[in-house]
Amino acid sequence: MSLDISAIRKEFPILDQKINGKPLIYFDNAATAQRPLQVIEKMDEFSLLTNANIHRATHTLANKTTEAFESARETVRNYVNAQEVAEVIFTHGTTESINLVAFSFGEAFINQGDEVVVTEMEHHANIVPWQMMCQRRGAILKAIPFADNGELCTDQFDSIVTDKTKIIAITHVSNTLGTVNPIAAIISKAHERNIPVLIDGAQGVPHFRIDVQALDCDFYAFSGHKIYGPTGIGVLYGKRKWLDQMPPFMGGGEMIDRVTLSRTTYNQLPYKFEAGTPNYVGAIGLASAIQFVQNLDHQELTIYENQFLTAATLKLKQIEGLKIYGEAPQKAGVVSFNIDGIHPFDLGTLLDQLGIAVRTGRLCADPVMDHFGVENMVRASFSFYNTFDEIDVFYKALIRLKAMF
């Protein structure tokens, strides 16, 4: 394999530092991935030289920023293979993207007694917006469970999805279990019943090349900061046939066609769903992040990440009293676990003293915690800039801390 991890790491200056006197080991990538230099430099360049509002003026800076913003939209369209740029909506992140669909699709298509189907392993951002919509519209929220190994119980699909199901919302990759769900098969089965599907791709985009036309998903949502871009920017891909029928999510500037005191007509796609001044610097940064990823060998990245996850899992399993949550056959770079006798918060705090950053807590996935009967977990999540040497350091740190307790 020709992948040069040391060269890749040099593009991420934040990794070259010490935390509490120890070299930083960043195992919290599922929360936020780090940014390469080219993203930081591109955003700085626009902030320093070209900052101006878009779509609203004819002066040079405004024209240059507008052009860069719409070029970023084309970069995203190309990356996910949307049919047209009008199907690419910029949002603040996955959470807003899902809220947009839950509100607007709900207003257009959900009525009393209708059903929405999610899964038991969803992030709160793909549960709460649907609950709110169901309460507002008098609909019912149902969930497909998962087995103790973290695998989705797809055999229950036909008993849970009914003629009253109006939409299915499912995560591509579980942020807690690492499970890679069979979204292509689920989309296909849903479409046999003419049911649209939204995919929460927050954890999918960092690990897979997404082709929304090949998947035939109706909506796909993801965040910039999960794919080595800035925070505060995200994307909602939606098929035009749905977006055209959905009312705007928010009102304000840009999303209008004509406003009078008696009525308002709305702008065309995608601007109908982009009220107010967008995070144009964030969109430009996201495009730069996508270009960075596109310049890497995707096949080699996939091989490396799979090998890394396997090695980390096998190493952690050697620790007596350590329980891993989620060992589905298809899994991406997440290992969530607990160690007998050690509170996750204590473990996370002590690991930080050794320079190792992990996530602890309920991981925005209360139903997953309830499934396993635990209050909290420790989550280590990986990226292609992590090294196998870091696995060994992590393992030795856990052994050392376990002995302390």
N, C-alpha and C positions, 0 to 999 in steps of 0.2 A: 504494500500500500504506500502510495507516494505522498499521503497527507502529512504535512509538516506542522505538527501541533505547536512546536516552539515558535515557529514563524507566525502562526495565527495568534498566539498569546501576545506577541509584541504589538499587535494591533489594538490590544485592550489594556491601556496603561493602568487602569485601576487595579489590575491583578498583580502588578509589580509593586507591592507595598507590604508593610508588616502591620499586623493588628496585635496589640498587646505584646509586641516584641517577637511575634511569630509570623512567618510568611502566610499571607492570606490564602485560605482555601475557600473558595466561594461555591457552596453547595446549596444556594437558594435561588436557582435559576428559574424555577417554576413560578416564583413570585415576581421577579424582575431579572431579566438577562442584562448583562453589561453591554455598553456601546463601544463599537470600534472607533478608532480615531477619525475615520473619514466621515462618520455621522456627526461627531462632535464638531469637526472642522466645517462641515457643510452648514450646520445650524448656526455656528458662530459667524460664518461668512454672510449669511442672510441677515442676521441680527445686526451686524456691524455696517453693512453696505447697502442693503436692499429692502429694509423693513418698510412696508407700506401696505395698506389695506387692499384687498383684492376685489375685482369685479365692480369697483365703485368710482374709479377715476381714470383719467386719460394721461396722467403724467408718467414719466419714464419709470420711476420706482414702482408705481402701482402696476404698470404693464408688465414689468419684469417679474414681479412677485406673482401676479395672476398666471403668467405663462408657466412659471415654475410649479405652482400649485396644481394646475391642470395637467402638467407633465407628470407630476407625482401620481395623479389619478390614473393616468395611462400606464405608469409603471406597475401600479397595483393590479389594474385590469389584466395586463399581460402576465403577471406573476400567478394569479389565480385562474387565468384563462376565462374571464367573463366574456360574454358575447359582445358587450358594448360598454363604454365608459359610463353611460348613464345608469348602469346597474351597480356602480361603485359609489357608496355613500361614505363620506368621512364623518366619524363620530369621535367622542372622547375616549372610546375604548369598547371592549366587548360588552361591558355592563350596559352602557348606553345603547349599543346596537341591539341587544336583546330587549331592553325596555322599549325601544322604538317599535320593534315588531310586535311585542306583547300588547302595547297600547293601540297601535294603528291597525294591525291585523284584527285585534279584538274588536275595535270599533266597527270595522267593516264586515266581519264574518262570524263573530261569536255571539250567540244568543242564549237565552235561558235554557238550561238543560244540556247544552253542548259540552263536549269534553276536550280537555287538553292532556296530552300524555308526555311526561318527562321520565327520568329514571331516578332510582334511589341514590345514584352516585354523583348527582349533579352538584356543581358549585352553587352557592346560594344565589348567584347572579342569574342562574337559569332555573330557579325555583320561585323566588320571591316575586319577580315581575309577573309571572303567570298566575300566582296566587292572587295578587292584587287585581289583575284583569278578571280573573274568575269571580272574585267577590263583587266587582263592579258590574259584570255582565250576567251574573247568576249562573255561571258555568261550573264544571266539576274538574278538579285536577286529579289525575291518576298517575301512578308511577310503576315502571317496570323494575322489579327488584334485581339485585345481583347476588351471586353465590358467595360463599365464604372465601373462595380463592380470588374474588374480585371480578369474576367473569359475569357479564350481563346475562340474565336469564331470558334469552331470546325465544326460548320455547314457550314463554308465556305471552308472547306478542299477540297471538290471535285471540287470547281470552281477555286481554286488557284493551286492545284497540278494537273499537266497535264502529257501527255506522254513525254514531254520534261524535266520533273523534274528528275534530276540525283541524288540528295541527299537532305534530310531534316535535318536541325540542329535546335534543340529545347532545351530550358532550362527545367530541371526537376522541379526546384522551382525558381520562380522569385526573384531576389535579392532585388527588389524594392517593389513589390506588395505582396510577400509571396505566390502567387498562386502556388498550386501544380498541375501541368499539367497532363492530362490523357495520360501519355507517352506510357503505354502498348497498349491502344486502337489506338493511332497514329501509333506506330510501326507496329501493326497488319494491319492497313489499308494501310500503305506504302508498306508493303511486299506483299500485294495482287497485287501491281503494280510493284513488283521487285525493289523498291526504297529503298536504305539503309538509315539508320537514325543514326545521331550522337546526343547524349544526353550530354548537359552541366550539369554535376552533381555537380558543385562547391557548390551549396546550397542544393543539394539533399542528398549527403553523410552524412552530419552532423545530419540529421533527420531521415533517413531511412536506413534499411539494404538493400543493393543492390544485386540482383541476375541477372547478365547479361544474363545468359542462359534462365532464366524464362522470362525476359523481351524480349529476342531475339533481343536486340539492336545490331547494327553493330559496334558502337563506344560509349564509355562512358568515359568522362574526369572529373577529379577532382583534388583538391589541398590538400596538407598535412596540411597547416595552417588553413584550415576550419574545420578539424576533429581532432583538439587538437595536431597537430604535428608541425614540423618546417616549416618555409618559405623556398622557393627556391626548393621545391620538389613537384612533382605531378605525376599523372598517366594517361596514355592513355590506356584503354582497346580497343582492336580491334579484330574483327574476323580474323582468319588467312587467310581466302579466299580473304579478301581485302588487308591485309598487305602484303601478298606475291606478289600482283600485283602492289603495290604502290612503286615508286622510293624513295630513301632516301631523307629526309628533309634537312640534312646538311652533309657535307663531312668532313672527318678528321680521327683521330685514332679510333680504335675499330669497326667502322662501315664497315671496309674493310675486304675482303678476301685476295686479292693479288693486289699489286700496281706496275705497270710499268709506264714509262714515256709516253707510248702510250695508255694505258687503265687500268681501275680498275674494279675488280669484288668485289661484296659486301658480307658482312657477313650474316649469317643466322639470323632469328628472335630470340629475339627482338633486337639484337645488331645492326642490320642494321639501326635502328632509334635512336641509342644512341651514337652519335659522341662525341669524346673527353672524358675527365675524368668526370664521373658523380658525382653528389652530393651524394656520398655513405654514408656520415654521416647523411645527411638528410633522405635518404631512410631507414636507420636503425632507425632513430627517428620516421619516419612515421609508421614503423612496430610496434614500441613500443606503439604509440598512438592508433593504431588499436587494439592491445592487451588490452590496458586499456579499450577501449569501449566495447570490446567483453566480458570483465569480469563483465560488468554491465548488469542488466536485461533490455533488449531492450524493451520489452512490457511495463514495468513500466516507462521507460524513455519516451516513446511515450505518455502514458497517462498523465504524469506530464507536458510535454511540451505543449500538447493540452490544458490542464487545465490552464496552465500559460498564454498562448496566449489569451484564452477566457477571463480570468480575467483582463488582461492588456487592452484588447480592450474595455470591458465594462466600465472599470474605466476611460479610456481616453474619451470615448463618453459622459461622464458626464460634460466635460469641454465645456462651451459655446464658439462657434467660432472655435472649433477644427474640422478639416476635415481629415478623414482617407482615404488614397488612396489604394484601393484594399481590397475588402471584399468578395472574391470568397468563395463558400461553402467549398472547399478544400484548406486549407491554412496552411503554416508552420510559424515558430516563427519570423515574421517580422511585424512591424507596422510602415508605413510611413505616415507622417501627416504634416499639417501646421496649425498654429493658426492665425486667422485674426489679422492683424495689427502688427505682429512680424516677422521680417526677420529671416529665418532659421539660418543664421550664428550668429545673435545676440542671438537667443535662445540656440544654441549649446554652444556658449562661456559662457553664464551665467550658463547653466547647469553644465558645467565643474567647475565653481567656487563653485558649490554645491557638487562636487565629482561624478557627473553623466556623463559617457562617452556615447555619441551617435554620429551618423554620420550625417553630413549635406552636402548639395550640390546637384549635379545632379545625383549622385549615379551611375555613369558610365552607364546611361540609358537615353540618350537624347530623343529617341522616346517616352518613357514613359512620360517624362516631357512635350513634345509637345502634347501628347494625352490629357493631363489634362490642358494644357495652363498655366503651372507654370514654373518658372525659377529654383527653388530649392525645396527640401523637407527636413524634419527631419526624420531620420530613427532610430527606436529603434529595436534592434534584440537580441534575447534571446537564452539562453542555459540552460541545465539542472542544472547548478550550480547557476543560478539566483534564488532568493527567492521571495515569495509572499510579504514579508515585503518591498522588494525593489520596488515593484509596488506602494505601498502606498507612499513611500518616493518620487518616481518619480511624482506621481499625485500631491502631495502637493507642490512640487517644481514648477511644471507647473502652478498651481493655483497662487502661489506667484509671479512668473515672469509675468504672464498675468496681474496681478493687477498693476505691475510696469509700464506697457505700457498703 
